[in-house]
Amino acid sequence: MGAVRQYVFPTARIVIWAVIAAALVVLALKGAELDPPDALQPTGEITEAVIPVEKGSVTNAVTVPASVVTDPPVEIKATADGVIAEIEVDDAKVGKDTRVLWIKSEELVDPVVDVDAETGEETVTEQEPKVTWTSALAPVAGTVDITVLKDQAVTVGEVIGTVSPGTLSVSGTLTADQQYRLVGATGKAQVTLKGGPAPFTCTGLTIGEAPAGESGGESAGMEVPMAGAPDAATGAVHCSIPRKVKAFSGLGAEIEITNGNAKDVVVVPISAVLGTSQTGRVWVVKEEGAEPEPRDVTLGLTDGLQVEVTKGLKAGEQILEFTPVDDGTEGGVDCDDSAAYDQAAMDGDMDAVRAFEEECFG
């Protein structure tokens, strides 16, 4: 038994390990022989998501990044031709409609001619010119700075000074999408100052053109933004900060403008509509398995996620959740040809630009 343990078992173990090593070498060199399965056949198919049209509520609220700015001086303009006769206020604070100076205007009067009835001799008597005094008023309350001198001649409309109101406003820029959503917005807005007091209401809301140098198109050398590029500023929003609110020029802010609220109206996701303002197009599925049909609709308010449909669609109808993807060439528009898009913009061919944006940008 001792001989078996000493010689037989160790030898058997060596043989077994040798067999295992040889098998591993064979597997490494030849690989496993696996019978390939039958060729796989596709069993699924791509289907377009269809959703029902429903009713809901839409609040068109736009939040615009902005900053606090000092209101610029307001010009005082001459309201008559003449000379500066007297300056009453300069470098001082005044209220609105305070008289700041007098303008003296002189108008020549024709001389009086008397004729002697007996001799026919004429006597000419010169008349004093007609003098008119016109006052110039401060257009707003603030600090007056008169920029003309006494006895200086001025003309109607000439700037004769300024009034610095010492007030603050919040100002921000708008993208084209935001500008469409804010058409007709006036009055008030909600402002939040970063690190400042609680949100408050600002007044005198105005929406206009973007500041020079911040808009696209011709003012930026006709550089038309392509898909994926940051939206260019096309408009500007501005409103006044109440005097009781403590603020500082340069502070960051947000302006929230609510431009309409609609309840119990037909709404669809913006992904289902080609277009987001005024008019659009959806694809209606009349019955299961049928080809979707395009339908033009009239659009109302939008909150950026869904849009109100005011005409052309009823609750309960079925539509595609996403507008169909175009191959980029139908209708003569090649979405990969950015040079053609740039050229159309430079040539002022807005029909081509609009077609490119509708087909390729959605």
C-alpha positions in Angstrom: 0.0 0.0 0.0 2.8 2.4 0.7 4.2 1.7 -2.8 0.9 2.6 -4.3 0.8 5.9 -2.5 4.4 6.7 -3.2 4.5 5.8 -7.0 1.0 5.0 -8.5 -1.0 8.0 -7.3 1.6 10.7 -8.2 2.0 9.1 -11.6 -1.7 9.1 -12.2 -2.0 12.8 -11.3 0.8 13.6 -13.7 -1.0 11.8 -16.5 -4.3 13.4 -15.8 -2.8 17.0 -15.8 -0.9 16.1 -19.0 -4.2 15.1 -20.7 -5.9 18.3 -19.6 -3.0 20.5 -20.8 -3.1 18.8 -24.2 -6.9 19.3 -24.5 -6.4 23.0 -23.7 -3.7 23.4 -26.4 -6.0 21.8 -29.0 -8.9 24.1 -28.1 -6.7 27.1 -28.2 -5.3 26.2 -31.7 -8.5 24.9 -33.4 -11.3 26.6 -31.4 -14.6 25.1 -30.5 -16.5 23.4 -33.3 -19.9 24.9 -33.0 -22.6 24.3 -35.5 -23.8 27.8 -36.7 -27.5 28.3 -36.2 -29.8 29.0 -39.1 -29.6 32.5 -40.5 -31.6 34.9 -38.3 -34.7 36.4 -39.9 -36.0 39.8 -38.8 -39.3 39.4 -36.9 -40.1 43.0 -36.0 -41.2 46.1 -37.9 -41.0 49.8 -37.4 -44.3 51.5 -36.6 -45.0 55.2 -36.3 -46.4 56.2 -32.9 -50.1 57.3 -33.1 -51.7 59.3 -30.3 -55.3 60.6 -29.7 -56.0 64.3 -29.8 -57.1 65.5 -26.4 -58.2 68.7 -24.7 -56.2 70.4 -22.0 -54.9 73.8 -20.8 -52.0 75.9 -22.1 -50.3 78.8 -20.4 -48.0 80.7 -22.6 -45.3 81.8 -20.2 -41.8 82.8 -21.5 -38.8 83.2 -19.2 -36.1 85.4 -20.6 -32.5 85.7 -19.1 -31.9 89.4 -18.5 -29.8 91.9 -16.6 -30.4 95.2 -14.7 -29.4 98.3 -16.7 -29.4 102.0 -15.9 -32.0 103.9 -17.9 -30.3 106.2 -20.4 -30.7 110.0 -20.3 -33.8 111.5 -22.0 -33.2 114.3 -24.5 -34.6 117.8 -24.1 -35.4 119.2 -27.5 -36.1 122.8 -28.6 -39.7 123.4 -29.5 -39.1 126.7 -31.3 -36.6 128.5 -33.5 -34.8 131.3 -31.6 -32.0 132.0 -29.1 -31.6 130.8 -25.6 -32.8 133.7 -23.5 -32.5 132.3 -20.0 -31.5 129.0 -18.4 -33.5 128.4 -15.2 -32.3 124.9 -14.2 -29.0 123.1 -14.8 -27.2 120.3 -13.0 -30.1 119.9 -10.6 -32.9 117.5 -9.9 -36.4 118.4 -11.2 -39.8 116.9 -11.6 -41.5 116.1 -14.9 -42.6 119.1 -16.9 -40.5 121.5 -14.9 -39.4 124.5 -17.0 -35.6 124.4 -17.6 -35.1 127.4 -20.0 -36.7 130.0 -22.2 -36.3 130.3 -25.9 -36.8 133.8 -27.4 -38.1 133.9 -31.0 -38.4 137.1 -33.1 -40.7 137.5 -36.1 -40.2 140.5 -38.4 -43.3 142.7 -38.8 -43.9 144.5 -42.1 -43.4 148.3 -41.8 -46.4 150.7 -41.8 -46.6 152.9 -44.9 -48.7 156.1 -44.7 -49.5 158.1 -47.9 -50.2 161.8 -47.8 -53.5 162.4 -49.6 -52.6 165.9 -50.9 -48.9 165.4 -51.8 -48.9 161.6 -52.3 -45.8 161.4 -50.2 -45.2 158.1 -48.5 -44.0 157.7 -44.9 -42.5 154.3 -43.9 -42.6 153.5 -40.2 -40.6 150.5 -39.1 -42.3 148.1 -36.6 -40.7 146.3 -33.7 -40.4 142.5 -34.3 -42.9 140.2 -32.8 -41.3 138.4 -29.8 -42.5 135.0 -28.6 -41.3 133.3 -25.5 -41.3 129.5 -25.5 -40.4 127.4 -22.5 -38.6 124.0 -22.6 -39.8 121.4 -20.1 -38.1 118.4 -18.6 -39.7 115.3 -20.3 -39.1 113.1 -17.1 -38.1 113.6 -13.6 -34.4 113.5 -12.9 -31.1 115.4 -13.1 -31.0 118.1 -15.8 -27.9 118.7 -17.9 -28.2 121.7 -20.2 -25.8 121.5 -23.2 -26.4 124.9 -24.8 -25.3 128.4 -23.8 -27.3 131.6 -23.3 -27.9 133.6 -26.5 -27.1 130.5 -28.6 -29.3 130.1 -31.6 -31.3 126.9 -31.8 -33.8 125.3 -34.1 -36.9 123.2 -33.6 -36.0 119.6 -32.7 -32.4 120.4 -31.7 -31.2 118.7 -28.5 -30.6 121.3 -25.9 -30.0 119.1 -22.9 -30.8 115.8 -21.2 -32.5 114.5 -18.1 -30.9 111.5 -16.3 -33.9 109.7 -14.6 -31.7 107.7 -12.2 -34.0 104.7 -12.6 -33.3 101.1 -13.5 -34.8 98.6 -15.9 -34.3 94.9 -16.8 -33.4 94.1 -20.3 -33.0 90.8 -22.2 -32.9 89.4 -25.7 -35.4 87.1 -27.4 -35.0 84.3 -29.9 -37.3 84.0 -32.9 -39.4 81.3 -31.1 -39.8 83.5 -28.0 -40.7 86.6 -30.1 -43.5 84.7 -31.9 -44.8 83.5 -28.5 -44.8 87.1 -27.2 -46.6 88.8 -30.1 -49.0 91.4 -28.6 -47.6 91.1 -25.1 -47.7 94.4 -23.2 -48.1 95.8 -19.7 -46.4 93.9 -16.9 -44.0 91.0 -16.2 -42.6 89.1 -13.2 -38.9 89.8 -12.5 -36.5 87.8 -10.3 -33.2 89.3 -9.4 -30.3 86.9 -8.8 -29.4 87.1 -5.1 -32.0 89.9 -4.7 -35.4 90.4 -3.1 -38.5 88.3 -3.8 -39.9 88.3 -7.3 -41.7 91.6 -8.1 -43.8 93.1 -10.9 -42.2 95.4 -13.4 -44.2 97.8 -15.6 -43.9 99.4 -19.0 -43.1 96.1 -20.8 -41.9 96.7 -24.3 -40.8 94.3 -27.0 -38.7 95.5 -29.9 -35.8 94.7 -32.1 -32.6 93.1 -30.8 -29.7 95.5 -30.0 -27.3 96.1 -32.8 -24.6 93.4 -33.1 -26.7 90.7 -31.4 -29.0 89.8 -34.2 -28.4 87.5 -37.1 -29.1 88.1 -40.8 -27.8 91.2 -42.6 -26.6 93.0 -39.4 -24.2 90.1 -38.8 -22.8 89.7 -42.2 -25.6 87.4 -43.5 -24.3 84.6 -41.3 -27.4 82.3 -41.2 -27.4 79.9 -38.2 -27.5 76.3 -39.2 -29.1 73.4 -37.4 -27.5 72.8 -34.0 -26.1 76.4 -33.7 -27.2 78.6 -30.8 -30.4 80.6 -31.6 -29.6 84.2 -32.6 -31.3 87.1 -30.9 -34.0 88.6 -33.0 -35.8 90.8 -30.4 -35.4 92.5 -27.1 -37.6 92.9 -24.0 -37.5 95.7 -21.6 -39.4 96.8 -18.5 -39.0 99.3 -15.6 -38.1 98.4 -12.0 -40.2 100.2 -9.4 -38.3 102.8 -7.5 -39.0 101.0 -4.2 -37.1 97.9 -5.3 -33.4 97.9 -4.4 -31.4 96.9 -7.4 -28.0 97.6 -9.0 -26.9 97.9 -12.6 -25.3 94.7 -13.9 -27.3 92.3 -11.7 -28.5 89.1 -13.4 -32.2 88.7 -13.7 -35.0 86.7 -15.2 -38.2 88.1 -16.8 -41.2 85.9 -16.9 -43.9 87.1 -19.3 -47.3 85.4 -19.4 -49.0 86.0 -22.7 -52.2 84.2 -22.5 -53.9 81.2 -20.9 -56.3 78.8 -22.5 -58.4 76.1 -20.8 -60.3 73.1 -22.1 -58.9 73.5 -25.7 -57.5 71.1 -28.2 -53.8 70.6 -27.6 -51.2 68.4 -29.2 -47.5 67.9 -28.5 -45.2 70.2 -30.5 -43.4 67.1 -31.8 -46.6 66.3 -33.8 -46.8 69.7 -35.5 -44.7 71.1 -38.3 -44.6 74.8 -37.2 -45.2 76.3 -33.8 -46.8 79.7 -34.4 -50.0 80.8 -36.3 -50.2 77.9 -38.8 -48.9 74.3 -38.8 -49.4 70.9 -40.2 -50.3 67.5 -38.5 -50.6 64.0 -39.9 -54.0 62.5 -39.3 -54.5 58.7 -39.1 -58.1 58.0 -40.0 -58.1 54.3 -39.4 -55.7 51.6 -38.2 -53.2 50.6 -40.9 -54.1 53.6 -43.2 -51.5 56.0 -44.5 -51.4 59.2 -42.4 -52.7 62.3 -44.2 -51.2 65.8 -43.8 -53.7 68.4 -42.6 -53.1 72.2 -42.2 -54.2 73.6 -38.8 -54.4 76.9 -37.1 -52.3 77.3 -34.0 -52.9 79.3 -30.8 -50.9 79.4 -27.5 -48.0 77.2 -26.7 -46.0 76.5 -23.6 -43.0 75.0 -25.4 -44.2 71.4 -24.9 -47.7 71.4 -26.4 -49.5 73.8 -28.6 -53.2 74.8 -28.9 -55.0 73.9 -32.2 -57.7 76.5 -32.8 -58.9 75.2 -36.1 -58.5 72.0 -38.3 -58.5 69.3 -35.6 -61.0 67.8 -33.2 -60.5 66.0 -29.9 -60.6 62.2 -30.4 -58.9 62.1 -33.8 -55.7 60.1 -34.2 -52.5 61.8 -35.3 -48.8 60.9 -35.6 -46.9 61.7 -32.4 -43.9 62.9 -34.5 -43.9 64.6 -37.8 -42.7 62.3 -40.6 -39.0 62.4 -41.3 -38.2 63.6 -44.8 -35.2 62.3 -46.7 -34.0 65.8 -47.3 -34.5 65.9 -51.0 -38.3 65.9 -51.6 -39.5 69.1 -53.1 -36.1 70.1 -54.3 -34.6 70.8 -50.8 -31.4 69.0 -49.9 -30.8 69.3 -46.1 -27.2 68.4 -46.5 -26.5 71.3 -48.9 -25.8 74.1 -46.4 -24.1 76.1 -49.1 -27.4 76.4 -51.0 -29.1 77.5 -47.9 -26.5 80.2 -47.2 -26.7 81.4 -50.8 -30.5 81.6 -50.7 -30.2 83.8 -47.5 -27.6 86.0 -49.2 -29.8 86.4 -52.3 -32.8 87.3 -50.1 -34.8 84.3 -51.5 -36.9 83.9 -48.4 -39.2 81.3 -50.0 -36.2 79.0 -50.4 -35.0 79.8 -46.9 -38.4 79.1 -45.4 -38.8 75.9 -47.3 -35.3 74.7 -46.2 -36.2 75.5 -42.5 -39.6 73.8 -42.7 -38.2 70.6 -44.3 -35.0 70.3 -42.4 -35.3 72.2 -39.1 -38.9 71.2 -38.3 
